[in-house]
Amino acid sequence: MAHFVILGAGECGARAAFALREKGFDGEITLVGAEALHPYERPPLSKAGSADASDPKFIATVEKYADSGIRLLTGLEARDFDAASRIVTLSQGTALSYDKLLLATGASARSFPGAPENSPHIRSLRTHHDAGALRGVMKPGRHIAIVGGGFIGLELAATARLLGAEVTVIEGFERVLKRGVPDEIAHLLTERHRAEGVEIRCGVSIEALTAEGGKALIRLSGGEVIEADLALVGIGARPNVEIAERAGLTIDNGISVDPYLQTSAPDVFAAGDCCSFPLSIYGGRRVRLESWRNAQEQGTLAAANMLGLNEAVSSVPWFWSDQYDMTLQIAGLAEGAVTHQRRDLGAGAFILFHLDAGGRLIAASGIGPGNAVARDIRLAEMLIAAGAHPDPAALAASDIKLKSLLAA
């Protein structure tokens, strides 16, 4: 009986395991996770709506894994694997033989250079344990300093303010959300945070991050020191490629895979945050995506290709962020855009459509209360996937339905 092993029990790995069963695989499946908890959703960790949740949002019950014939091993780290002998070695010396292997090892938070490790006053956010530690400090009378004005940093800033903490966001670039978010939307979110009482400081450089006397101390390059009860470091993530490197796999901004998520080793696949892959709708540009939907979709796609279905990556990248009552959604990759068109949707919601030099729609960025932009972003996704060259004036005209442009 064939044995498929999945290393990484996050969104991607868990979805892959269930997808193998859904697609008819009747062999053995072993899903290995380093955390003691069984697989759970990570996006809620930074959201205000789950601020009081003591338990994570589990992807499935432990019983469902057992009922589906999925052997779930938690609290075990994958140390090494040998592509020739097809043996995976886990912590405590456990060895697993595999016929096919999926690396869904995810990513880890980048640490601030020189900052002390394991300090309770300097933290990052990747796990439910991290979220619990942060929630313990997010309360009235406490000051949270957030290093990095990206999605995670701003979502946590909103959560902390809603829970009553004082918040300072420190960003080295001249504005927040520098990667992939248009100026117009970044400015709107900056003003909303400031209206909620968040201090946002951009274009400043941090000389040192230390912990002394029960506080985090952030020394800026000009000599100023910002003192906080906790410093949250949100300066991005790095792909977990160590086990792949030790096995001799090709690494290129993550574990390098082909359009079918196949690595450079036979019968070894990689998916989710840990891998980079060529995206055909952008001319084969190699990308690595850190998003909930990508982890879900690639888990399912990896399962299909482990079964020999040879389905290539084809989906349009999609990202979202909730901050206060506002939701930001982005479809596609705006790099290479030379112009954009704005469509106002009412109630403070709008979408920016990004076009390349040839007039092709390559991305759309929308923001508004609740799900105000969700439908139009979904239609934009479909236009991007179709390689559409819509009339720019029609994109801007709110009385012209995007569905009609898709039909055209």
Number of C-alpha atoms within 10 A of each C-alpha: 7 13 15 23 24 26 26 24 27 27 25 31 33 29 23 29 29 21 18 25 17 14 12 9 18 14 13 16 23 19 24 27 25 19 18 10 17 22 27 20 16 21 16 17 26 28 21 22 13 15 19 10 14 11 11 20 16 14 16 15 12 14 10 12 17 11 10 15 17 21 16 19 18 17 12 17 18 20 16 18 22 15 18 9 10 16 16 20 16 18 13 10 10 12 15 15 17 23 17 19 25 28 27 32 30 26 19 17 18 15 18 18 9 10 15 15 11 8 16 16 22 26 24 24 23 18 16 21 13 13 23 18 15 26 19 8 18 25 17 13 10 15 23 26 26 28 22 22 28 22 23 24 27 27 19 28 34 25 24 27 22 18 17 15 21 22 26 21 24 26 25 17 15 11 18 27 22 15 10 16 21 17 13 10 20 18 15 11 20 20 14 16 21 12 10 15 16 21 17 21 16 16 11 14 14 18 15 15 21 18 20 10 6 12 18 26 22 23 17 16 12 10 10 11 16 15 18 23 20 24 30 23 24 25 21 18 15 17 21 20 24 16 17 24 14 12 15 14 19 16 17 15 16 26 31 26 24 18 18 24 31 22 24 16 17 13 17 23 26 32 35 33 26 25 31 25 27 21 20 16 17 18 8 11 11 18 17 21 19 20 16 18 18 22 25 19 18 25 28 23 25 33 27 21 18 23 14 10 12 15 13 17 19 13 18 21 19 22 18 18 18 25 22 22 11 18 19 25 22 27 23 24 21 23 14 13 18 12 15 22 16 19 20 16 18 10 9 11 19 21 26 23 25 25 25 17 10 9 17 19 30 27 28 30 28 27 27 21 16 15 14 20 22 18 11 19 25 17 18 29 22 17 24 25 19 13 13 18 16 17 12 18 12 16 22 19 15 15 11 12 13 22 13 9 17 15 7 8
